[in-house]
Amino acid sequence: MKEGLVLHTDRLSLRPPRVEDAAYFLAIMNTPDWLANIGDRGIHDLDAAVQYLRAKGIAHWEKHGFGPFMMVLKGAILPFGTVSLSVRDFQEEVDIGFSILPDYYRQGYAYEASTAVQAWAHRQGIQPLCGYCLPSNQASIGLLTKLGMKFVKEFRIADDPDLLHLYSE
């Protein structure tokens, strides 16, 4: 993992995850929007959140040199969102995804953080980026298009019944 890596925006600090961030993952993965748009990942207690964070977020950083960036308000300690860069088995391009706790919706944080992570990824030679979501997830579609992505196609992931929309730079 890139120790000490922190991106800064006007209002945010963006950093790799730490085990102490597990409470955020427990909270976000049980919000109604997460459950409706991403699905139940079985993370229902803090121990499961710690295991998930180690196996997915921290391990992704260790393997690829990038992964979830934790969104933290400048001057605060606890994260309230993520912007993630992910390598997916079913996708050639690196995927950018985002999540944010409901109390922070509609304040421009997801866009502010996503543009910073997108710019960082491009500086690292990680491009083009893609994003995918359910066709009904208008908030994600709006953010992906605001990031300069265009609709590419509809597709399904193996063993998943949901139809997804793919966007790419």
DSSP file (Angstrom, degrees, kcal/mol; ACC not computed):
  #  RESIDUE AA STRUCTURE BP1 BP2  ACC     N-H-->O    O-->H-N    N-H-->O    O-->H-N    TCO  KAPPA ALPHA  PHI   PSI    X-CA   Y-CA   Z-CA
    1    1 A M              0   0    0      0, 0.0     2,-1.6     0, 0.0    61,-0.1   0.000 360.0 360.0 360.0 150.2    0.0    0.0    0.0
    2    2 A K    >   -     0   0    0      3,-0.0     3,-1.9     2,-0.0    60,-0.0  -0.610 360.0-150.4 -82.9  87.9    1.2    3.5   -0.7
    3    3 A E  T 3  S+     0   0    0     -2,-1.6     3,-0.1     1,-0.3    -1,-0.0  -0.313  77.1  14.7 -59.6 136.0    1.9    4.6    2.9
    4    4 A G  T 3  S+     0   0    0      1,-0.3     2,-0.5    12,-0.1    -1,-0.3   0.377  85.2 144.7  82.4  -5.3    1.4    8.3    3.4
    5    5 A L    <   +     0   0    0     -3,-1.9     2,-0.4     2,-0.0    -1,-0.3  -0.548  17.4 162.0 -70.4 120.8   -0.5    8.9    0.1
    6    6 A V        -     0   0    0     -2,-0.5     2,-0.4     9,-0.2     9,-0.2  -0.985  24.6-155.8-140.0 129.1   -3.1   11.5    0.7
    7    7 A L  E     -A   14   0A   0      7,-3.0     7,-2.9    -2,-0.4     2,-0.4  -0.810  15.5-153.0 -98.6 146.0   -4.9   13.5   -2.0
    8    8 A H  E     +A   13   0A   0     -2,-0.4     2,-0.2     5,-0.2     5,-0.2  -0.957  17.0 174.1-124.1 140.6   -6.4   16.9   -1.1
    9    9 A T        -     0   0    0      3,-2.5   104,-0.0    -2,-0.4    65,-0.0  -0.647  55.7 -81.6-121.7-174.8   -9.3   18.9   -2.4
   10   10 A D  S    S+     0   0    0     -2,-0.2     3,-0.0     1,-0.2    64,-0.0   0.892 127.3  12.1 -57.1 -39.4  -10.7   22.1   -1.1
   11   11 A R  S    S+     0   0    0     98,-0.1    63,-2.5    62,-0.1     2,-0.3   0.546 120.3  62.7-115.4 -10.2  -12.8   20.3    1.5
   12   12 A L  E     - B   0  73A   0     61,-0.3    -3,-2.5    63,-0.1     2,-0.4  -0.826  51.4-152.6-127.4 154.5  -11.5   16.7    1.6
   13   13 A S  E     -AB   8  72A   0     59,-2.8    59,-2.2    -2,-0.3     2,-0.5  -0.982  20.5-160.8-114.4 137.3   -8.5   14.5    2.3
   14   14 A L  E     +AB   7  71A   0     -7,-2.9    -7,-3.0    -2,-0.4    57,-0.2  -0.983  21.0 158.8-123.4 122.8   -8.5   11.2    0.4
   15   15 A R  E     - B   0  70A   0     55,-1.5    55,-4.1    -2,-0.5    -9,-0.2  -0.923  44.4 -86.5-141.4 160.9   -6.4    8.3    1.7
   16   16 A P        -     0   0    0      0, 0.0    53,-0.2     0, 0.0    42,-0.1  -0.268  59.2 -92.4 -62.6 159.1   -6.0    4.6    1.5
   17   17 A P        -     0   0    0      0, 0.0     2,-0.3     0, 0.0    44,-0.0  -0.311  34.7-159.4 -75.3 158.2   -8.1    2.6    4.0
   18   18 A R    >   -     0   0    0      1,-0.0     3,-2.4    -2,-0.0     4,-0.1  -0.899  35.8-106.8-127.6 159.6   -7.0    1.4    7.4
   19   19 A V  G >  S+     0   0    0     -2,-0.3     3,-1.9     1,-0.3    34,-0.1   0.839 118.1  67.6 -55.3 -32.9   -8.5   -1.3    9.6
   20   20 A E  G >  S+     0   0    0      1,-0.3     3,-0.6     2,-0.1    -1,-0.3   0.634  86.9  69.5 -64.4 -12.4  -10.0    1.4   11.8
   21   21 A D  G X>  +     0   0    0     -3,-2.4     4,-1.5     1,-0.2     3,-0.9   0.406  66.9 102.1 -84.0   2.4  -12.2    2.3    8.9
   22   22 A A  H <> S+     0   0    0     -3,-1.9     4,-2.5     1,-0.3    -1,-0.2   0.845  72.5  60.9 -58.4 -35.1  -14.2   -0.9    9.3
   23   23 A A  H <> S+     0   0    0     -3,-0.6     4,-2.2     1,-0.2    -1,-0.3   0.875 102.4  52.7 -61.5 -35.9  -17.1    0.9   11.0
   24   24 A Y  H <> S+     0   0    0     -3,-0.9     4,-3.2     2,-0.2     5,-0.3   0.949 109.3  48.4 -61.3 -47.8  -17.6    3.0    7.9
   25   25 A F  H  X S+     0   0    0     -4,-1.5     4,-2.2     1,-0.2    -2,-0.2   0.885 110.4  51.6 -62.9 -38.4  -17.8   -0.1    5.7
   26   26 A L  H  < S+     0   0    0     -4,-2.5     4,-0.3     2,-0.2    -1,-0.2   0.928 114.8  43.6 -60.7 -44.5  -20.3   -1.6    8.2
   27   27 A A  H >< S+     0   0    0     -4,-2.2     3,-1.3    -5,-0.2    -2,-0.2   0.957 116.3  44.0 -66.8 -51.4  -22.4    1.5    8.0
   28   28 A I  H >< S+     0   0    0     -4,-3.2     3,-1.6     1,-0.3     6,-0.3   0.879 108.3  57.3 -65.4 -38.3  -22.3    2.1    4.2
   29   29 A M  T 3< S+     0   0    0     -4,-2.2    12,-0.3    -5,-0.3    -1,-0.3   0.508 108.6  48.3 -75.2  -1.6  -22.9   -1.5    3.2
   30   30 A N  T <  S+     0   0    0     -3,-1.3    -1,-0.3    -4,-0.3    -2,-0.2   0.202  83.0 114.0-120.2  13.7  -26.2   -1.5    5.2
   31   31 A T  S <> S-     0   0    0     -3,-1.6     4,-2.4     1,-0.1     5,-0.2  -0.531  77.2-116.3 -78.3 153.2  -27.7    1.7    3.9
   32   32 A P  H  > S+     0   0    0      0, 0.0     4,-2.3     0, 0.0     5,-0.2   0.889 114.7  51.3 -57.1 -40.3  -30.8    1.4    1.8
   33   33 A D  H  > S+     0   0    0      2,-0.2     4,-2.6     1,-0.2     5,-0.3   0.911 110.2  48.2 -66.6 -41.2  -29.1    2.8   -1.3
   34   34 A W  H  >>S+     0   0    0     -6,-0.3     4,-3.1     1,-0.2     5,-2.2   0.954 113.7  47.3 -60.7 -49.1  -26.2    0.4   -1.1
   35   35 A L  H  <5S+     0   0    0     -4,-2.4     5,-0.2     3,-0.2    -2,-0.2   0.881 116.6  43.9 -61.6 -38.7  -28.5   -2.6   -0.6
   36   36 A A  H  <5S+     0   0    0     -4,-2.3    -1,-0.2    -5,-0.2    -2,-0.2   0.875 125.4  30.5 -73.7 -37.6  -30.7   -1.5   -3.6
   37   37 A N  H  <5S+     0   0    0     -4,-2.6    97,-0.2    -5,-0.2    -2,-0.2   0.715 137.7  15.6 -99.1 -23.3  -27.9   -0.6   -6.0
   38   38 A I  T  <5S-     0   0    0     -4,-3.1    -3,-0.2    -5,-0.3     2,-0.1   0.710 100.7-127.0-119.2 -43.1  -25.1   -3.0   -5.0
   39   39 A G      < -     0   0    0     -5,-2.2     2,-0.5    -6,-0.1    -3,-0.1  -0.320  34.9 -50.0 114.0 164.7  -26.6   -5.7   -2.9
   40   40 A D        -     0   0    0     -5,-0.2   -10,-0.1     1,-0.1   -11,-0.0  -0.615  40.7-176.2 -76.1 119.3  -26.2   -7.3    0.4
   41   41 A R        -     0   0    0     -2,-0.5    -1,-0.1   -12,-0.3     3,-0.1   0.297  49.8-108.9 -97.8   6.7  -22.6   -8.4    0.9
   42   42 A G  S    S+     0   0    0      1,-0.2     2,-1.1   -13,-0.2     3,-0.1   0.723  71.1 143.4  74.8  21.1  -23.3  -10.1    4.3
   43   43 A I        +     0   0    0    -14,-0.2    -1,-0.2     1,-0.2    -2,-0.1  -0.781   9.8 140.9 -96.4  95.1  -21.5   -7.5    6.2
   44   44 A H        +     0   0    0     -2,-1.1     2,-0.3    -3,-0.1    -1,-0.2   0.337  58.3  36.3-123.0   4.8  -23.7   -7.2    9.4
   45   45 A D  S  > S-     0   0    0     -3,-0.1     4,-2.0     1,-0.1     3,-0.2  -0.967  85.2-103.2-150.4 167.6  -21.2   -6.8   12.2
   46   46 A L  H  > S+     0   0    0     -2,-0.3     4,-2.4     1,-0.2     5,-0.2   0.855 117.1  55.7 -64.0 -36.7  -17.8   -5.1   12.8
   47   47 A D  H  > S+     0   0    0      1,-0.2     4,-2.3     2,-0.2    -1,-0.2   0.919 108.7  47.8 -62.3 -42.4  -15.8   -8.4   12.6
   48   48 A A  H  > S+     0   0    0      1,-0.2     4,-2.5     2,-0.2    -1,-0.2   0.881 110.9  52.2 -64.7 -37.1  -17.2   -9.1    9.1
   49   49 A A  H  X S+     0   0    0     -4,-2.0     4,-2.7     2,-0.2    -2,-0.2   0.897 108.7  50.0 -65.9 -39.8  -16.5   -5.5    8.1
   50   50 A V  H  X S+     0   0    0     -4,-2.4     4,-2.5     2,-0.2     5,-0.2   0.933 112.3  47.6 -62.6 -45.8  -12.8   -5.8    9.3
   51   51 A Q  H  X S+     0   0    0     -4,-2.3     4,-2.7     2,-0.2     5,-0.2   0.918 113.1  48.5 -61.6 -44.0  -12.5   -9.1    7.3
   52   52 A Y  H  X>S+     0   0    0     -4,-2.5     4,-2.9     2,-0.2     5,-0.6   0.935 111.5  49.6 -60.6 -47.4  -14.1   -7.5    4.2
   53   53 A L  I  <>S+     0   0    0     -4,-2.7     5,-2.9     1,-0.2     6,-0.5   0.911 114.3  44.4 -60.9 -44.3  -11.8   -4.4    4.5
   54   54 A R  I  <>S+     0   0    0     -4,-2.5     5,-1.2     3,-0.2    -1,-0.2   0.925 119.3  42.1 -65.1 -44.0   -8.7   -6.5    4.8
   55   55 A A  I  <5S+     0   0    0     -4,-2.7    -2,-0.2    -5,-0.2    -1,-0.2   0.804 131.6  18.6 -76.3 -30.4   -9.7   -8.9    2.0
   56   56 A K  I  X5S+     0   0    0     -4,-2.9     4,-1.5    -5,-0.2    -3,-0.2   0.858 129.7  29.7-106.6 -63.3  -11.0   -6.3   -0.5
   57   57 A G  I  ><S+     0   0    0     -5,-0.6     4,-1.7    -4,-0.2    -3,-0.2   0.970 126.7  34.7 -71.0 -56.2   -9.8   -2.8    0.2
   58   58 A I  I  ><S+     0   0    0     -5,-2.9     4,-2.2     1,-0.2    -4,-0.2   0.917 119.6  50.9 -67.9 -43.0   -6.4   -3.2    1.8
   59   59 A A  H  ><S+     0   0    0     -5,-1.2     4,-2.3    -6,-0.5    -1,-0.2   0.860 106.6  55.6 -62.9 -35.4   -5.5   -6.3   -0.2
   60   60 A H  H  X S+     0   0    0     -4,-1.5     4,-2.8     2,-0.2     6,-0.6   0.920 108.3  48.1 -64.4 -42.4   -6.4   -4.4   -3.5
   61   61 A W  H  X S+     0   0    0     -4,-1.7     4,-2.2     1,-0.2    -2,-0.2   0.924 112.2  49.4 -60.4 -44.7   -4.0   -1.6   -2.6
   62   62 A E  H  < S+     0   0    0     -4,-2.2    -2,-0.2     1,-0.2    -1,-0.2   0.872 118.3  38.9 -64.9 -36.9   -1.3   -4.1   -1.8
   63   63 A K  H  < S+     0   0    0     -4,-2.3    -2,-0.2    -5,-0.2    -1,-0.2   0.890 132.7  19.5 -80.0 -41.0   -1.8   -6.0   -5.1
   64   64 A H  H  < S-     0   0    0     -4,-2.8    -3,-0.2     2,-0.4    -2,-0.2   0.586  94.6-117.2-111.8 -13.3   -2.4   -3.2   -7.5
   65   65 A G  S  < S+     0   0    0     -4,-2.2     2,-0.3    -5,-0.5    -4,-0.2   0.592  92.1  58.0  81.9   9.9   -1.1    0.0   -5.9
   66   66 A F        +     0   0    0     -6,-0.6    -2,-0.4    19,-0.1    -1,-0.2  -0.961  51.5 126.8-158.8 167.8   -4.6    1.5   -5.8
   67   67 A G        +     0   0    0     -2,-0.3    18,-1.4    16,-0.1     2,-0.3  -0.878  63.3   2.8 172.7-142.0   -8.0    0.8   -4.4
   68   68 A P  E     - C   0  84A   0      0, 0.0     2,-0.5     0, 0.0    16,-0.3  -0.530  54.7-153.3 -74.6 135.9  -10.5    2.6   -2.3
   69   69 A F  E     - C   0  83A   0     14,-2.8    14,-1.9    -2,-0.3     2,-0.4  -0.941  18.2-132.4-102.4 126.9   -9.7    6.1   -1.2
   70   70 A M  E     -BC  15  82A   0    -55,-4.1   -55,-1.5    -2,-0.5     2,-0.6  -0.670  14.1-136.3 -81.7 130.2  -11.4    7.1    2.0
   71   71 A M  E     +BC  14  81A   0     10,-3.5     9,-2.3    -2,-0.4    10,-0.8  -0.778  30.7 171.4 -87.4 122.3  -13.2   10.5    2.0
   72   72 A V  E     -B   13   0A   0    -59,-2.2   -59,-2.8    -2,-0.6     2,-0.1  -0.999  35.1-118.5-132.8 131.8  -12.6   12.5    5.1
   73   73 A L  E >   -B   12   0A   0      5,-0.5     3,-2.6    -2,-0.4   -61,-0.3  -0.451  47.0 -94.8 -63.3 139.4  -13.5   16.1    5.7
   74   74 A K  T 3  S+     0   0    0    -63,-2.5    -1,-0.1     1,-0.3     3,-0.1  -0.337 114.9  20.7 -56.7 133.7  -10.4   18.2    6.3
   75   75 A G  T 3  S+     0   0    0      1,-0.4    -1,-0.3    -3,-0.1     2,-0.2   0.324 108.3 100.8  87.3  -7.3   -9.8   18.5   10.0
   76   76 A A    <   -     0   0    0     -3,-2.6    -1,-0.4     1,-0.1    -4,-0.1  -0.504  57.4-154.8-102.3 174.7  -11.9   15.4   10.7
   77   77 A I        +     0   0    0     -2,-0.2    -1,-0.1    -3,-0.1    -2,-0.0   0.712  68.1  75.0-115.5 -41.8  -10.9   11.8   11.5
   78   78 A L  S    S-     0   0    0      1,-0.1    -5,-0.5     2,-0.0     2,-0.1  -0.579  75.3-126.5 -86.2 136.8  -13.7    9.5   10.4
   79   79 A P        -     0   0    0      0, 0.0    -7,-0.2     0, 0.0     3,-0.1  -0.420  20.6-176.4 -75.6 154.6  -14.5    8.8    6.8
   80   80 A F        +     0   0    0     -9,-2.3    21,-2.7     1,-0.3     2,-0.3   0.318  66.1   6.3-128.7   1.8  -17.9    9.3    5.3
   81   81 A G  E     -CD  71 100A   0    -10,-0.8   -10,-3.5    19,-0.2     2,-0.3  -0.983  59.3-135.8-169.0 172.7  -17.4    8.0    1.8
   82   82 A T  E     -CD  70  99A   0     17,-2.7    17,-2.2    -2,-0.3     2,-0.4  -0.985   5.4-161.1-139.3 151.7  -15.1    6.3   -0.7
   83   83 A V  E     -CD  69  98A   0    -14,-1.9   -14,-2.8    -2,-0.3     2,-0.4  -0.982  29.6-163.8-125.1 121.4  -14.0    6.6   -4.2
   84   84 A S  E     -CD  68  97A   0     13,-2.9    13,-2.3    -2,-0.4     2,-0.5  -0.848  22.1-158.3-114.1 141.4  -12.5    3.3   -5.4
   85   85 A L  E     - D   0  96A   0    -18,-1.4     2,-0.4    -2,-0.4    11,-0.2  -0.982  30.7-179.0-109.3 122.4  -10.4    2.3   -8.3
   86   86 A S  E     - D   0  95A   0      9,-2.6     9,-2.9    -2,-0.5     2,-0.5  -0.963  31.5-141.2-133.3 140.3  -10.8   -1.5   -8.8
   87   87 A V        -     0   0    0     -2,-0.4     2,-0.4     7,-0.2     7,-0.1  -0.869  29.1-163.7 -91.5 126.8   -9.6   -4.2  -11.1
   88   88 A R    >   -     0   0    0     -2,-0.5     3,-1.3     3,-0.5    -2,-0.0  -0.906  24.8-134.5-116.2 142.0  -12.5   -6.5  -12.0
   89   89 A D  T 3  S+     0   0    0     -2,-0.4    -1,-0.1     1,-0.3    -2,-0.0   0.816 107.4  46.3 -60.5 -31.1  -12.2  -10.0  -13.5
   90   90 A F  T 3  S+     0   0    0     68,-0.0     2,-0.4     1,-0.0    -1,-0.3   0.366 107.5  63.7 -96.2   4.2  -14.9   -9.2  -16.0
   91   91 A Q    <   -     0   0    0     -3,-1.3    -3,-0.5     1,-0.1     4,-0.1  -0.992  57.7-157.4-136.6 134.4  -13.6   -5.8  -17.2
   92   92 A E  S    S+     0   0    0     -2,-0.4    -1,-0.1    -5,-0.1     2,-0.1   0.903  79.1  66.3 -74.9 -41.9  -10.4   -4.7  -18.9
   93   93 A E  S    S-     0   0    0      1,-0.1    -5,-0.4    -6,-0.1     2,-0.3  -0.413  96.2-100.3 -79.4 155.6  -10.5   -1.1  -17.8
   94   94 A V  E     - e   0 129A   0     34,-0.7    36,-2.5    -7,-0.1     2,-0.4  -0.602  40.7-131.5 -74.0 134.8  -10.1    0.0  -14.2
   95   95 A D  E     -De  86 130A   0     -9,-2.9    -9,-2.6    -2,-0.3     2,-0.5  -0.712  12.1-154.1 -92.6 134.9  -13.4    0.7  -12.6
   96   96 A I  E     +D   85   0A   0     34,-3.0     2,-0.3    -2,-0.4    36,-0.3  -0.943  23.5 169.0-106.0 130.7  -14.1    3.9  -10.6
   97   97 A G  E     -D   84   0A   0    -13,-2.3   -13,-2.9    -2,-0.5     2,-0.3  -0.912  13.6-161.0-137.4 163.6  -16.9    3.6   -8.0
   98   98 A F  E     -D   83   0A   0     -2,-0.3     2,-0.3   -15,-0.2   -15,-0.2  -0.991   9.0-178.8-148.5 150.2  -18.1    5.7   -5.2
   99   99 A S  E     -D   82   0A   0    -17,-2.2   -17,-2.7    -2,-0.3     2,-0.3  -0.987   5.9-179.4-148.6 150.1  -20.2    5.5   -2.1
  100  100 A I  E     -D   81   0A   0     -2,-0.3   -19,-0.2   -19,-0.3     5,-0.1  -0.993  33.8-105.0-152.5 140.5  -21.2    8.1    0.5
  101  101 A L    >   -     0   0    0    -21,-2.7     3,-2.4    -2,-0.3     4,-0.2  -0.411  38.0-114.4 -67.3 143.8  -23.2    8.0    3.7
  102  102 A P  G >  S+     0   0    0      0, 0.0     3,-1.6     0, 0.0    -1,-0.1   0.772 111.4  66.0 -54.1 -32.8  -26.7    9.5    3.3
  103  103 A D  G 3  S+     0   0    0      1,-0.3    -2,-0.1   -23,-0.0   -23,-0.0   0.685 104.6  47.7 -62.9 -15.0  -26.0   12.5    5.6
  104  104 A Y  G X  S+     0   0    0     -3,-2.4     3,-0.7   -24,-0.2     5,-0.4   0.314  84.5 126.0-109.5   6.0  -23.5   13.7    3.0
  105  105 A Y  T <   +     0   0    0     -3,-1.6    -4,-0.0     1,-0.2     0, 0.0  -0.230  68.8  17.0 -61.9 153.7  -25.6   13.4   -0.1
  106  106 A R  T 3  S+     0   0    0      1,-0.1    -1,-0.2     2,-0.0    -3,-0.0   0.759  91.9 104.6  59.2  34.0  -26.1   16.3   -2.5
  107  107 A Q  S <  S-     0   0    0     -3,-0.7    -1,-0.1     0, 0.0    -2,-0.1   0.276  93.5-108.6-122.5   6.7  -23.3   18.4   -1.2
  108  108 A G  S  > S+     0   0    0     -4,-0.1     4,-2.4     3,-0.0     5,-0.2   0.502  82.8 123.1  82.6   3.8  -20.8   17.8   -4.1
  109  109 A Y  H  > S+     0   0    0     -5,-0.4     4,-2.8     2,-0.2     5,-0.3   0.909  70.7  51.9 -66.8 -41.8  -18.5   15.6   -2.1
  110  110 A A  H  > S+     0   0    0     -6,-0.2     4,-2.5     1,-0.2    -1,-0.2   0.914 114.0  43.9 -63.0 -41.9  -18.7   12.6   -4.4
  111  111 A Y  H  > S+     0   0    0      2,-0.2     4,-2.6     1,-0.2     5,-0.3   0.932 113.7  50.6 -67.6 -44.8  -17.9   14.7   -7.5
  112  112 A E  H  X S+     0   0    0     -4,-2.4     4,-1.4     1,-0.2    -2,-0.2   0.928 116.7  40.7 -58.5 -46.6  -15.1   16.6   -5.7
  113  113 A A  H  X S+     0   0    0     -4,-2.8     4,-2.4     2,-0.2     5,-0.2   0.905 113.9  52.9 -69.6 -42.0  -13.5   13.3   -4.5
  114  114 A S  H  X S+     0   0    0     -4,-2.5     4,-2.8    -5,-0.3    -2,-0.2   0.889 107.6  50.4 -64.3 -39.9  -14.0   11.5   -7.8
  115  115 A T  H  X S+     0   0    0     -4,-2.6     4,-2.3     2,-0.2    -1,-0.2   0.881 111.3  49.6 -66.8 -35.5  -12.4   14.2   -9.9
  116  116 A A  H  X S+     0   0    0     -4,-1.4     4,-2.2    -5,-0.3    -2,-0.2   0.923 114.4  43.6 -67.2 -43.5   -9.4   14.1   -7.6
  117  117 A V  H  X S+     0   0    0     -4,-2.4     4,-2.8     2,-0.2    -2,-0.2   0.891 112.9  52.8 -69.2 -39.1   -9.1   10.3   -7.8
  118  118 A Q  H  X S+     0   0    0     -4,-2.8     4,-2.3    -5,-0.2    -2,-0.2   0.930 111.1  46.6 -60.3 -46.2   -9.7   10.4  -11.6
  119  119 A A  H  X S+     0   0    0     -4,-2.3     4,-2.2     2,-0.2    -2,-0.2   0.908 112.3  50.3 -63.5 -42.3   -6.9   12.9  -12.0
  120  120 A W  H  X S+     0   0    0     -4,-2.2     4,-1.5     2,-0.2    -2,-0.2   0.933 109.7  51.2 -60.3 -46.2   -4.5   10.9   -9.8
  121  121 A A  H  <>S+     0   0    0     -4,-2.8     5,-2.9     1,-0.2     3,-0.4   0.917 109.4  49.9 -58.6 -44.5   -5.3    7.8  -11.7
  122  122 A H  H ><5S+     0   0    0     -4,-2.3     3,-1.6     1,-0.2    -1,-0.2   0.898 107.2  54.0 -62.6 -40.0   -4.5    9.5  -15.0
  123  123 A R  H 3<5S+     0   0    0     -4,-2.2    -1,-0.2     1,-0.3    -2,-0.2   0.806 107.6  52.0 -63.2 -27.5   -1.2   10.8  -13.6
  124  124 A Q  T 3<5S-     0   0    0     -4,-1.5    -1,-0.3    -3,-0.4    -2,-0.2   0.452 123.3-107.2 -85.3  -1.0   -0.3    7.2  -12.7
  125  125 A G  T < 5S+     0   0    0     -3,-1.6     2,-1.2    -4,-0.3    -3,-0.2   0.616  74.4 141.4  83.8  13.3   -1.1    6.1  -16.3
  126  126 A I      < +     0   0    0     -5,-2.9    -1,-0.2    -6,-0.2    -2,-0.1  -0.754  37.0 176.7 -92.0  95.9   -4.4    4.4  -15.3
  127  127 A Q        +     0   0    0     -2,-1.2     2,-0.1     1,-0.2     3,-0.0  -0.964  37.3  28.9-165.7 153.0   -6.7    5.2  -18.1
  128  128 A P  S    S-     0   0    0      0, 0.0   -34,-0.7     0, 0.0     2,-0.3   0.598  71.3-159.1 -75.4 159.0   -9.2    5.0  -19.5
  129  129 A L  E     -e   94   0A   0    -36,-0.2    40,-2.0    -2,-0.1     2,-0.3  -0.681   5.8-163.4 -96.1 156.6  -11.4    4.5  -16.5
  130  130 A C  E     -eF  95 168A   0    -36,-2.5   -34,-3.0    -2,-0.3     2,-0.3  -0.867   5.2-163.6-130.8 169.4  -14.8    2.9  -16.6
  131  131 A G  E     - F   0 167A   0     36,-2.4    36,-3.3    -2,-0.3     2,-0.3  -0.985   3.9-167.2-149.3 149.5  -17.8    2.8  -14.3
  132  132 A Y  E     + F   0 166A   0     -2,-0.3     2,-0.3   -36,-0.3    34,-0.2  -0.980  13.8 153.7-140.1 155.1  -20.9    0.6  -14.2
  133  133 A C  E     - F   0 165A   0     32,-1.7    32,-3.0    -2,-0.3   -95,-0.1  -0.969  49.4 -70.5-163.6 170.1  -24.2    0.7  -12.4
  134  134 A L    >   -     0   0    0     -2,-0.3     3,-1.8   -97,-0.2    30,-0.2  -0.468  45.6-120.0 -66.9 145.9  -27.8   -0.4  -12.5
  135  135 A P  T 3  S+     0   0    0      0, 0.0    -1,-0.1     0, 0.0    29,-0.1   0.755 114.3  57.0 -59.9 -23.1  -29.8    1.5  -15.2
  136  136 A S  T 3  S+     0   0    0      1,-0.1     2,-1.8   -99,-0.0     3,-0.2   0.557  79.1  96.6 -83.8  -8.7  -32.1    2.7  -12.4
  137  137 A N    <>  +     0   0    0     -3,-1.8     4,-2.3     1,-0.2     3,-0.2  -0.541  45.8 168.8 -86.0  78.2  -29.2    4.4  -10.4
  138  138 A Q  H  > S+     0   0    0     -2,-1.8     4,-2.5     1,-0.2    -1,-0.2   0.814  71.1  58.5 -62.6 -33.2  -29.6    7.9  -11.7
  139  139 A A  H  > S+     0   0    0      2,-0.2     4,-2.0     1,-0.2    -1,-0.2   0.935 110.2  42.5 -63.6 -45.5  -27.2    9.4   -9.1
  140  140 A S  H  > S+     0   0    0     -3,-0.2     4,-2.9     2,-0.2     5,-0.2   0.903 113.2  52.4 -68.0 -40.8  -24.3    7.2  -10.3
  141  141 A I  H  X S+     0   0    0     -4,-2.3     4,-2.4     1,-0.2     5,-0.2   0.929 109.9  49.9 -59.5 -44.4  -25.2    7.7  -14.0
  142  142 A G  H  X S+     0   0    0     -4,-2.5     4,-2.0     1,-0.2    -1,-0.2   0.906 113.0  45.4 -61.0 -42.6  -25.2   11.5  -13.4
  143  143 A L  H  X S+     0   0    0     -4,-2.0     4,-1.7     2,-0.2    -2,-0.2   0.914 111.4  51.8 -69.9 -42.0  -21.8   11.4  -11.7
  144  144 A L  H  <>S+     0   0    0     -4,-2.9     5,-2.2     1,-0.2    -2,-0.2   0.915 113.0  44.9 -60.7 -42.2  -20.2    9.1  -14.3
  145  145 A T  H ><5S+     0   0    0     -4,-2.4     3,-1.7    -5,-0.2    -1,-0.2   0.872 109.5  55.4 -70.7 -34.8  -21.3   11.4  -17.1
  146  146 A K  H 3<5S+     0   0    0     -4,-2.0    -1,-0.2     1,-0.3    -2,-0.2   0.801 102.1  58.7 -65.1 -27.5  -20.2   14.5  -15.2
  147  147 A L  T 3<5S-     0   0    0     -4,-1.7    -1,-0.3    -5,-0.1    -2,-0.2   0.416 129.2 -99.5 -79.8   2.2  -16.8   12.8  -15.0
  148  148 A G  T < 5S+     0   0    0     -3,-1.7     2,-0.2     1,-0.3    -3,-0.2   0.602  76.7 141.1  93.4  12.7  -16.7   12.7  -18.8
  149  149 A M      < -     0   0    0     -5,-2.2     2,-0.3    -6,-0.2    -1,-0.3  -0.600  36.1-150.9 -91.3 152.2  -17.8    9.1  -19.3
  150  150 A K  E     -G  168   0A   0     18,-2.6    18,-2.1    -2,-0.2     2,-0.1  -0.887  28.7 -96.2-119.2 149.2  -20.1    8.0  -22.0
  151  151 A F  E     +G  167   0A   0     -2,-0.3    16,-0.3    16,-0.2     3,-0.1  -0.441  42.2 172.5 -62.4 133.5  -22.6    5.1  -22.1
  152  152 A V  E     -     0   0A   0     14,-3.4     2,-0.3     1,-0.4    15,-0.2   0.780  50.2 -41.7-110.0 -51.1  -20.9    2.1  -23.8
  153  153 A K  E     -G  166   0A   0     13,-1.0    13,-2.9     2,-0.0    -1,-0.4  -0.991  46.3-101.0-169.8 166.2  -23.2   -0.9  -23.4
  154  154 A E  E     +G  165   0A   0     -2,-0.3     2,-0.3    11,-0.2    11,-0.2  -0.808  48.8 159.0 -95.1 146.3  -25.5   -3.0  -21.3
  155  155 A F  E     -G  164   0A   0      9,-2.2     9,-3.2    -2,-0.4     2,-0.4  -0.978  31.7-132.0-158.5 168.8  -24.1   -6.2  -19.9
  156  156 A R  E     -G  163   0A   0     -2,-0.3     2,-0.4     7,-0.2     7,-0.1  -0.965  19.4-129.0-126.2 145.6  -24.4   -8.8  -17.2
  157  157 A I    >   -     0   0    0      5,-0.5     3,-1.8    -2,-0.4     5,-0.1  -0.747  46.1 -90.8 -87.4 140.3  -21.8  -10.2  -14.9
  158  158 A A  T 3  S+     0   0    0     -2,-0.4    -1,-0.1     1,-0.3   -68,-0.0  -0.213 111.4  11.4 -52.2 138.6  -21.8  -14.0  -14.8
  159  159 A D  T 3  S+     0   0    0      1,-0.2    -1,-0.3    -3,-0.0    -2,-0.0   0.677 106.5 104.4  64.2  21.1  -24.0  -15.5  -12.1
  160  160 A D    <   -     0   0    0     -3,-1.8    -3,-0.2     2,-0.1    -1,-0.2  -0.990  57.7-157.4-130.7 124.0  -25.7  -12.2  -11.5
  161  161 A P        +     0   0    0      0, 0.0     2,-0.2     0, 0.0    -1,-0.1   0.663  59.9 106.8 -76.1 -14.0  -29.2  -11.5  -12.9
  162  162 A D        -     0   0    0     -5,-0.1    -5,-0.5     1,-0.1     2,-0.4  -0.440  66.4-135.0 -74.2 134.2  -28.9   -7.7  -12.9
  163  163 A L  E     - G   0 156A   0     -2,-0.2     2,-0.3    -7,-0.1    -7,-0.2  -0.728  29.0-163.8 -79.9 131.5  -28.5   -5.8  -16.2
  164  164 A L  E     - G   0 155A   0     -9,-3.2    -9,-2.2    -2,-0.4     2,-0.5  -0.815  16.1-133.4-117.7 157.7  -25.8   -3.2  -15.8
  165  165 A H  E     -FG 133 154A   0    -32,-3.0   -32,-1.7    -2,-0.3     2,-0.4  -0.942  18.6-149.5-108.7 133.2  -24.8   -0.1  -17.8
  166  166 A L  E     -FG 132 153A   0    -13,-2.9   -14,-3.4    -2,-0.5   -13,-1.0  -0.880  13.1-173.9-104.7 132.7  -21.1    0.4  -18.6
  167  167 A Y  E     -FG 131 151A   0    -36,-3.3   -36,-2.4    -2,-0.4     2,-0.3  -0.924   6.1-179.7-121.0 148.5  -19.7    3.9  -19.0
  168  168 A S  E      FG 130 150A   0    -18,-2.1   -18,-2.6    -2,-0.3   -38,-0.2  -0.988 360.0 360.0-148.4 155.8  -16.1    4.7  -20.1
  169  169 A E              0   0    0    -40,-2.0   -39,-0.1    -2,-0.3   -20,-0.0   0.468 360.0 360.0 -71.4 360.0  -13.9    7.7  -20.8
